[in-house]
Amino acid sequence: MARYKKRTKKETGNKMKSGDCYETNGRWMIGKDGYKLVHGVVINQKDGKPMGHCWIEKDSVVHDYSNGQETIIPIGMYYMLGKIPVKGYKLYKYNWEKMGIMILKHEHWGPWESKPPR
């Protein structure tokens, strides 16, 4: 059974900058076989507008370590909450080796193959 787990840095008094999903999830992926780093567009729950986002998938579970959180949630629930896939936008999935190639090629953590609206 998949588990849901969410912790924030605020619980420990640390404050993280927002919008670190590409780097944080990318760093977590290094050397991890069987996982896919996903770049896509989600619908922001706060304002209802599309935005670029990055998360990790393995089997039927999503892992998201962005913005000081540790979210582990069934993929169906994550896609429902983010209204994924957003019409007009593809999902791009990378294993850790392909991710490393893309980081070296583009000299940043992403997104690499998409142009999210924000």
Secondary structure, 3 states (H helix, E strand, C coil): CCCCECCCHHHHCCCCCCCCHHHHHHHHHCCCCCCEEEEEEEECCCCCCEEEEEEEEECCEEEECHHHCCEEEEHHHHHHHHCCCCCCCCCEEECHHHHHHHHHHHCCCCCCCCCCCC
